[in-house]
Amino acid sequence: MSEQSNAERELATLLVESLNLEGVEPAGIDPEAPLFGDGLGLDSIDALELALAISKQYGFQLRSDSDDNRRIFGSLRALSAHVEQHRAS
């Protein structure tokens, strides 16, 4: 498993808390593993809840109709990179 960066660790904590993931430790999320399907096993409802939590925490909207969502939500690392690029300073 890859080491999480500070930004990834912060986002992993938000993910676990906002989705009430039972038995998942934020530090145990592999930053390169898929968030959906075989990886963490999230679904489309989780994606909506996570997008809402990110907008509250980081001050920008993730658009549900974006063609990039599959890439953005591909892994914790990809999501973290997107958040760091767009977060309100």
Long-range contacts (C-beta under 8 A, 24 or more apart in sequence): 1-30, 1-33, 2-30, 2-31, 2-32, 2-77, 3-31, 4-29, 4-31, 4-76, 5-31, 5-80, 7-80, 7-83, 7-84, 8-76, 8-77, 8-80, 11-54, 11-76, 11-79, 11-80, 11-83, 12-76, 14-53, 14-54, 14-57, 15-50, 15-53, 15-76, 18-49, 18-50, 18-52, 18-53, 19-46, 19-49, 19-50, 29-76, 30-76, 31-75, 31-76, 31-77, 31-80, 32-75, 32-76, 32-77, 33-75, 33-76, 34-74, 34-75, 35-73, 35-74, 35-75, 35-76, 35-79, 36-73, 39-75, 47-73, 54-83, 58-83, 58-86, 58-87, 58-88, 59-87, 59-88, 60-86, 60-87, 60-88
